Amino acid sequence: MSTEIKLFVPGRLCLFGEHSDWAGLQRTMNAQIVPGRAIVTGIEQGIYGTAKKSKDFCIHSSLEMFEKERFSCPMELSGLRQNARQGGFFSYVAGVASYMAEWYHVGGVDLEITDMTLPVKSGLSSSAAICVMVAKAFNELYGLQLNSLGVMNIAYLGEQRTPSRCGRLDQACAFGVNPVCMTFDGNEIGVERIRVKKELYYVFADLMAGKDTVKILGDLNKSYPFPQTEADRRLHEALGVDNERITAQAEAYIGEGDAQKLGALMSEAQELFDEKVAPLCPQELTAPVLHETLRDGYIRSLIYGGKGVGSQGDGTVQFLAKDMAAQKELARYLEQEKGMHAWLLTLKPKSAVRKAVIPVAGFGTRLYPETRGVKKEFCPVVDRDGLVKPAILVLLEELDAVEIEEICLVINREERQLYEDYFFKPLSEEHVRKLPKQMRAYEDKIRRIAGKLKFQVQEEQLGFGHAVYQCRDFAAGEPVMLLLGDTIYQSNIGVPCTAQLLEAYRRYGLSMVALHKVALDQVMHYGIFAGTWENKEQTVMQLMQIAEKPKPEYAKDFLSVPDVSAPENYYAAFGAYILTREVFERLGEMTAAHVPGDGEIQLTDALDYVREHCGMMGFVPDGESFDIGNADAYRDTVSRFGK
């Protein structure tokens, strides 16, 4: 395992549902309280760091804001807990480390904060972000197999050991820069990712006025768990049934792409907060700077709506701008005319995958001498419908079935005519006459699939990653599905394996690798992927490490993934991927830096870089992949595929 890891944790912006997290927790004592519900998103600003194993727990930074302070403490429970209780920024990291020392068999961590673009004390959860970073560092360095929710829970429990006592939604930054709907029912937390249909142009700004979050939380908590006065009952109503209605509407508007209604809902939520919540802590929640900013006539001309952030008060304000131009102008106005610090946040829809890439430029040397005259992709197999088809046609049929609109084949220049003849050259009239009626219909299907094909010539073969990079213009910034030309798939459940992969991508929106189990004694033949399960079904994995053809000893120590069926499992690439723009960008950097004779450009290296910097998911489809790339695999495929 790497001796040093790089980390990034974004801040979080609560769009709707502030305070409902801790209010929902009170259901453990009063079942009449309505479960909390909040819509939260990570933001682009955050904390960057590097971490490595250490005997002690220490955190340090050369950044000016930390004044070269260094926190160091033996990895021992009592000392860490004492530091957590003292308060201040470093108390948060001590709180998380103390939880790790108490409940996990781990050593220390040396964490360096290399950059911080996230403002502190502005309702954007800088404290939660550093807690999540510490939890992620322990998780990845010591292989604790925690998923995003597990990391979030430990970050929360660690922060609870400090004087801050923030709520559960602060740790939503563990889910990255994605909007999620969080529910809080006593000690139970639910997290569902939200699909964004159209771009939403937010601006949030530090009001440069300050607030006392501890007092706000202290005053509001006095009304829980049982309301005693009319004001208490109105607070319960605001954080309960009113909040439940507003967050449900907000999620619907985001899904429908209705920015105007969403903005109006922001203003309605603020009015409700001022009416029913602010009276419980008027000293902090009257918030004159916030309300003056919300009433600004010029700002109102640029937005659909606005509201406070987090615990509210004069900390941070958020606006939903009418379009990109209004977003930029609003940020300029807040910065230059109002003297505030402003940031942009654009929530973008996760593009539907409508393109696919299949590299087929290899020579097929492992199937020699057959490949002297027949491309390996044209080797025949019998499909489930009983038809004998070239393997490439089986792949293209599956892509057609899942409504992929454009397919790019990466080919050798001298082989283009082969594909042209097969897919575009019409059969002779005599040949067509001899075909049964149903076969004539299938011939029409082949011609229709051919209409989706495009070709990209790979002039020189510099590795699999280089072949994929040839399709950068074809991808044009969109996510694309990547399939291997010598692999075909068979579903166990009637839903194509590629359709299962597409659905997983729609849920998570990150680059994705389809995976399948392999035996430990076979790992040296594959790229092996390890991580932590993100869902109860144990089909989606947050990837933590990628190793190309590791030795079994290394895989056993560092790449094992437990599931409900076995404590040790090893996952290799299934042969299908969803590649986002970041993968092509990294392949471009690798290609530009490539020195002739210095090895090949490998896709695995680009995937590992994107995994580390942007996040990446693994997905285990309910099906099987069949290889035709070598003699033994082809023999097995011919005997089993399609049955």
MOPEZI-V449968 format. One record per residue. N is the residue number from 1. RES is the residue in three letters. D_FIRST is the distance of its C-alpha to the first C-alpha in Angstrom with 1 decimal. Layout:
# MOPEZI-V449968
<<N;RES;D_FIRST> <N;RES;D_FIRST>>
This chain:
# MOPEZI-V449968
<<1;MET;0.0> <2;SER;3.8> <3;THR;6.3> <4;GLU;8.7> <5;ILE;9.5> <6;LYS;13.0> <7;LEU;15.2> <8;PHE;18.7> <9;VAL;21.1> <10;PRO;24.7> <11;GLY;27.8> <12;ARG;30.0> <13;LEU;33.6> <14;CYS;35.7> <15;LEU;38.2> <16;PHE;40.2> <17;GLY;40.3> <18;GLU;39.6> <19;HIS;40.3> <20;SER;40.2> <21;ASP;36.9> <22;TRP;38.2> <23;ALA;41.6> <24;GLY;40.1> <25;LEU;38.4> <26;GLN;42.0> <27;ARG;42.7> <28;THR;41.6> <29;MET;44.9> <30;ASN;47.1> <31;ALA;46.7> <32;GLN;49.1> <33;ILE;46.6> <34;VAL;45.4> <35;PRO;41.6> <36;GLY;39.9> <37;ARG;38.8> <38;ALA;37.2> <39;ILE;36.1> <40;VAL;33.2> <41;THR;31.2> <42;GLY;28.3> <43;ILE;29.5> <44;GLU;28.3> <45;GLN;28.4> <46;GLY;25.6> <47;ILE;23.2> <48;TYR;20.4> <49;GLY;17.8> <50;THR;14.6> <51;ALA;12.7> <52;LYS;10.7> <53;LYS;11.0> <54;SER;14.5> <55;LYS;17.3> <56;ASP;19.5> <57;PHE;19.5> <58;CYS;20.7> <59;ILE;21.3> <60;HIS;23.0> <61;SER;24.2> <62;SER;26.5> <63;LEU;28.2> <64;GLU;31.9> <65;MET;32.1> <66;PHE;30.1> <67;GLU;32.4> <68;LYS;29.5> <69;GLU;29.3> <70;ARG;26.4> <71;PHE;25.8> <72;SER;24.4> <73;CYS;24.8> <74;PRO;23.6> <75;MET;21.4> <76;GLU;24.6> <77;LEU;26.4> <78;SER;29.9> <79;GLY;29.1> <80;LEU;26.8> <81;ARG;29.5> <82;GLN;32.2> <83;ASN;30.4> <84;ALA;30.0> <85;ARG;33.7> <86;GLN;34.8> <87;GLY;34.2> <88;GLY;33.1> <89;PHE;30.0> <90;PHE;27.7> <91;SER;29.1> <92;TYR;27.1> <93;VAL;23.7> <94;ALA;25.1> <95;GLY;26.2> <96;VAL;22.9> <97;ALA;21.2> <98;SER;24.1> <99;TYR;23.7> <100;MET;20.1> <101;ALA;21.4> <102;GLU;24.2> <103;TRP;22.7> <104;TYR;19.0> <105;HIS;17.6> <106;VAL;15.2> <107;GLY;15.3> <108;GLY;16.0> <109;VAL;14.8> <110;ASP;15.9> <111;LEU;16.9> <112;GLU;18.9> <113;ILE;21.1> <114;THR;21.5> <115;ASP;24.2> <116;MET;26.3> <117;THR;28.8> <118;LEU;29.6> <119;PRO;32.9> <120;VAL;33.2> <121;LYS;35.9> <122;SER;36.8> <123;GLY;36.1> <124;LEU;32.8> <125;SER;30.6> <126;SER;28.8> <127;SER;28.4> <128;ALA;26.9> <129;ALA;24.5> <130;ILE;23.2> <131;CYS;23.0> <132;VAL;21.0> <133;MET;18.6> <134;VAL;18.1> <135;ALA;17.7> <136;LYS;15.1> <137;ALA;13.1> <138;PHE;13.3> <139;ASN;12.6> <140;GLU;9.4> <141;LEU;8.0> <142;TYR;9.5> <143;GLY;9.4> <144;LEU;13.2> <145;GLN;14.1> <146;LEU;16.7> <147;ASN;18.4> <148;SER;20.3> <149;LEU;23.2> <150;GLY;21.3> <151;VAL;19.7> <152;MET;23.3> <153;ASN;24.9> <154;ILE;22.8> <155;ALA;23.5> <156;TYR;27.2> <157;LEU;27.4> <158;GLY;26.0> <159;GLU;28.5> <160;GLN;31.2> <161;ARG;30.9> <162;THR;32.2> <163;PRO;35.8> <164;SER;34.8> <165;ARG;34.7> <166;CYS;34.0> <167;GLY;34.0> <168;ARG;31.6> <169;LEU;31.8> <170;ASP;30.4> <171;GLN;26.8> <172;ALA;27.4> <173;CYS;25.3> <174;ALA;22.3> <175;PHE;23.6> <176;GLY;23.4> <177;VAL;26.5> <178;ASN;28.3> <179;PRO;31.5> <180;VAL;31.4> <181;CYS;34.2> <182;MET;33.4> <183;THR;35.7> <184;PHE;36.2> <185;ASP;38.1> <186;GLY;38.1> <187;ASN;34.6> <188;GLU;33.7> <189;ILE;31.9> <190;GLY;32.0> <191;VAL;30.2> <192;GLU;31.5> <193;ARG;30.6> <194;ILE;33.8> <195;ARG;34.8> <196;VAL;36.4> <197;LYS;39.2> <198;LYS;40.3> <199;GLU;39.1> <200;LEU;39.7> <201;TYR;40.2> <202;TYR;39.5> <203;VAL;40.1> <204;PHE;39.2> <205;ALA;40.4> <206;ASP;40.4> <207;LEU;44.0> <208;MET;43.8> <209;ALA;45.9> <210;GLY;43.6> <211;LYS;43.7> <212;ASP;43.2> <213;THR;40.7> <214;VAL;41.0> <215;LYS;44.8> <216;ILE;44.5> <217;LEU;42.4> <218;GLY;44.5> <219;ASP;47.8> <220;LEU;46.6> <221;ASN;45.2> <222;LYS;48.7> <223;SER;49.8> <224;TYR;47.4> <225;PRO;47.2> <226;PHE;50.9> <227;PRO;53.0> <228;GLN;56.2> <229;THR;57.8> <230;GLU;58.4> <231;ALA;55.9> <232;ASP;53.3> <233;ARG;54.2> <234;ARG;53.9> <235;LEU;50.4> <236;HIS;49.3> <237;GLU;50.9> <238;ALA;49.1> <239;LEU;45.6> <240;GLY;46.5> <241;VAL;48.7> <242;ASP;49.1> <243;ASN;45.3> <244;GLU;44.8> <245;ARG;47.3> <246;ILE;46.0> <247;THR;42.3> <248;ALA;43.3> <249;GLN;45.5> <250;ALA;42.9> <251;GLU;40.4> <252;ALA;43.2> <253;TYR;44.1> <254;ILE;40.6> <255;GLY;40.5> <256;GLU;43.9> <257;GLY;43.2> <258;ASP;46.2> <259;ALA;45.4> <260;GLN;49.0> <261;LYS;49.1> <262;LEU;45.7> <263;GLY;46.9> <264;ALA;50.1> <265;LEU;48.1> <266;MET;46.2> <267;SER;49.6> <268;GLU;50.8> <269;ALA;47.9> <270;GLN;48.6> <271;GLU;52.3> <272;LEU;51.4> <273;PHE;49.1> <274;ASP;51.9> <275;GLU;54.5> <276;LYS;52.8> <277;VAL;49.8> <278;ALA;50.8> <279;PRO;54.0> <280;LEU;51.8> <281;CYS;50.5> <282;PRO;52.9> <283;GLN;52.1> <284;GLU;48.6> <285;LEU;49.0> <286;THR;52.2> <287;ALA;49.9> <288;PRO;52.6> <289;VAL;50.3> <290;LEU;48.4> <291;HIS;51.6> <292;GLU;53.3> <293;THR;50.4> <294;LEU;50.6> <295;ARG;54.3> <296;ASP;54.2> <297;GLY;56.3> <298;TYR;54.4> <299;ILE;51.1> <300;ARG;52.7> <301;SER;53.8> <302;LEU;50.3> <303;ILE;48.7> <304;TYR;49.0> <305;GLY;48.1> <306;GLY;46.3> <307;LYS;45.3> <308;GLY;43.6> <309;VAL;39.9> <310;GLY;38.1> <311;SER;40.5> <312;GLN;43.0> <313;GLY;45.4> <314;ASP;45.5> <315;GLY;41.7> <316;THR;40.7> <317;VAL;42.6> <318;GLN;41.5> <319;PHE;43.6> <320;LEU;43.5> <321;ALA;45.1> <322;LYS;47.3> <323;ASP;45.5> <324;MET;43.2> <325;ALA;46.1> <326;ALA;47.0> <327;GLN;43.5> <328;LYS;43.4> <329;GLU;46.9> <330;LEU;46.2> <331;ALA;43.2> <332;ARG;45.4> <333;TYR;48.2> <334;LEU;46.2> <335;GLU;44.7> <336;GLN;47.9> <337;GLU;50.7> <338;LYS;49.3> <339;GLY;47.0> <340;MET;44.0> <341;HIS;40.3> <342;ALA;39.7> <343;TRP;36.7> <344;LEU;36.7> <345;LEU;35.0> <346;THR;35.6> <347;LEU;34.7> <348;LYS;34.6> <349;PRO;34.9> <350;LYS;32.1> <351;SER;33.9> <352;ALA;34.9> <353;VAL;33.4> <354;ARG;36.4> <355;LYS;35.0> <356;ALA;33.1> <357;VAL;31.8> <358;ILE;31.8> <359;PRO;31.0> <360;VAL;33.4> <361;ALA;33.8> <362;GLY;32.3> <363;PHE;34.7> <364;GLY;33.9> <365;THR;33.9> <366;ARG;32.5> <367;LEU;35.7> <368;TYR;38.1> <369;PRO;41.1> <370;GLU;41.5> <371;THR;39.8> <372;ARG;42.6> <373;GLY;44.7> <374;VAL;42.6> <375;LYS;39.5> <376;LYS;36.8> <377;GLU;36.8> <378;PHE;40.5> <379;CYS;40.1> <380;PRO;41.9> <381;VAL;40.8> <382;VAL;43.0> <383;ASP;42.1> <384;ARG;42.9> <385;ASP;46.2> <386;GLY;47.3> <387;LEU;47.3> <388;VAL;45.9> <389;LYS;43.7> <390;PRO;41.5> <391;ALA;37.8> <392;ILE;37.7> <393;LEU;40.5> <394;VAL;38.7> <395;LEU;35.9> <396;LEU;38.5> <397;GLU;40.4> <398;GLU;37.4> <399;LEU;36.8> <400;ASP;40.5> <401;ALA;40.5> <402;VAL;37.9> <403;GLU;40.0> <404;ILE;37.9> <405;GLU;40.5> <406;GLU;39.3> <407;ILE;37.3> <408;CYS;36.3> <409;LEU;36.0> <410;VAL;34.3> <411;ILE;36.6> <412;ASN;37.9> <413;ARG;41.1> <414;GLU;43.1> <415;GLU;42.0> <416;ARG;43.2> <417;GLN;46.7> <418;LEU;45.3> <419;TYR;43.9> <420;GLU;47.0> <421;ASP;49.3> <422;TYR;47.5> <423;PHE;47.0> <424;PHE;49.9> <425;LYS;52.6> <426;PRO;55.1> <427;LEU;56.3> <428;SER;59.9> <429;GLU;62.5> <430;GLU;63.4> <431;HIS;59.8> <432;VAL;59.6> <433;ARG;63.0> <434;LYS;61.7> <435;LEU;58.7> <436;PRO;59.2> <437;LYS;59.4> <438;GLN;55.9> <439;MET;54.4> <440;ARG;56.2> <441;ALA;54.5> <442;TYR;51.1> <443;GLU;52.1> <444;ASP;52.6> <445;LYS;49.1> <446;ILE;47.6> <447;ARG;49.6> <448;ARG;48.4> <449;ILE;44.7> <450;ALA;45.5> <451;GLY;46.6> <452;LYS;43.0> <453;LEU;41.7> <454;LYS;40.8> <455;PHE;39.7> <456;GLN;37.4> <457;VAL;37.7> <458;GLN;34.7> <459;GLU;36.5> <460;GLU;33.7> <461;GLN;30.7> <462;LEU;27.6> <463;GLY;25.0> <464;PHE;24.4> <465;GLY;23.4> <466;HIS;26.6> <467;ALA;28.7> <468;VAL;27.5> <469;TYR;28.2> <470;GLN;31.7> <471;CYS;32.4> <472;ARG;31.7> <473;ASP;35.4> <474;PHE;35.9> <475;ALA;33.2> <476;ALA;34.9> <477;GLY;32.3> <478;GLU;32.5> <479;PRO;29.8> <480;VAL;30.2> <481;MET;29.3> <482;LEU;27.8> <483;LEU;28.7> <484;LEU;28.3> <485;GLY;31.6> <486;ASP;31.1> <487;THR;30.0> <488;ILE;32.4> <489;TYR;32.0> <490;GLN;34.0> <491;SER;34.0> <492;ASN;34.7> <493;ILE;36.4> <494;GLY;38.7> <495;VAL;36.6> <496;PRO;35.0> <497;CYS;31.2> <498;THR;31.3> <499;ALA;33.4> <500;GLN;31.0> <501;LEU;28.2> <502;LEU;30.6> <503;GLU;31.5> <504;ALA;27.8> <505;TYR;27.6> <506;ARG;30.8> <507;ARG;29.5> <508;TYR;26.2> <509;GLY;27.0> <510;LEU;23.5> <511;SER;22.3> <512;MET;21.8> <513;VAL;20.5> <514;ALA;22.5> <515;LEU;20.5> <516;HIS;21.7> <517;LYS;20.6> <518;VAL;20.1> <519;ALA;20.2> <520;LEU;17.4> <521;ASP;19.3> <522;GLN;19.5> <523;VAL;15.9> <524;MET;16.1> <525;HIS;18.9> <526;TYR;17.3> <527;GLY;14.9> <528;ILE;13.0> <529;PHE;12.6> <530;ALA;11.3> <531;GLY;12.7> <532;THR;15.6> <533;TRP;19.2> <534;GLU;21.6> <535;ASN;24.9> <536;LYS;26.7> <537;GLU;27.2> <538;GLN;23.4> <539;THR;23.9> <540;VAL;22.1> <541;MET;18.4> <542;GLN;16.8> <543;LEU;13.8> <544;MET;10.4> <545;GLN;8.3> <546;ILE;10.0> <547;ALA;9.4> <548;GLU;12.7> <549;LYS;14.1> <550;PRO;11.2> <551;LYS;12.6> <552;PRO;13.7> <553;GLU;12.1> <554;TYR;8.5> <555;ALA;9.8> <556;LYS;11.5> <557;ASP;8.8> <558;PHE;6.4> <559;LEU;9.0> <560;SER;12.2> <561;VAL;14.5> <562;PRO;17.6> <563;ASP;20.9> <564;VAL;24.6> <565;SER;25.1> <566;ALA;22.3> <567;PRO;19.4> <568;GLU;17.1> <569;ASN;17.2> <570;TYR;15.5> <571;TYR;16.5> <572;ALA;17.4> <573;ALA;19.5> <574;PHE;23.0> <575;GLY;24.6> <576;ALA;25.6> <577;TYR;24.2> <578;ILE;25.6> <579;LEU;24.9> <580;THR;26.0> <581;ARG;27.3> <582;GLU;24.1> <583;VAL;22.7> <584;PHE;25.8> <585;GLU;25.7> <586;ARG;22.3> <587;LEU;23.6> <588;GLY;26.6> <589;GLU;24.7> <590;MET;22.8> <591;THR;26.2> <592;ALA;28.0> <593;ALA;25.6> <594;HIS;25.5> <595;VAL;27.2> <596;PRO;29.3> <597;GLY;28.0> <598;ASP;24.4> <599;GLY;23.0> <600;GLU;23.1> <601;ILE;22.2> <602;GLN;19.8> <603;LEU;19.9> <604;THR;16.2> <605;ASP;15.4> <606;ALA;17.9> <607;LEU;16.7> <608;ASP;13.2> <609;TYR;15.1> <610;VAL;17.5> <611;ARG;15.1> <612;GLU;13.6> <613;HIS;17.2> <614;CYS;19.5> <615;GLY;17.8> <616;MET;18.0> <617;MET;19.0> <618;GLY;18.9> <619;PHE;22.2> <620;VAL;23.4> <621;PRO;27.0> <622;ASP;29.6> <623;GLY;30.4> <624;GLU;29.4> <625;SER;28.6> <626;PHE;30.5> <627;ASP;29.7> <628;ILE;32.6> <629;GLY;30.7> <630;ASN;31.4> <631;ALA;34.3> <632;ASP;32.9> <633;ALA;31.3> <634;TYR;34.6> <635;ARG;36.6> <636;ASP;34.7> <637;THR;35.0> <638;VAL;38.7> <639;SER;39.3> <640;ARG;37.4> <641;PHE;37.2> <642;GLY;39.9> <643;LYS;41.1>>
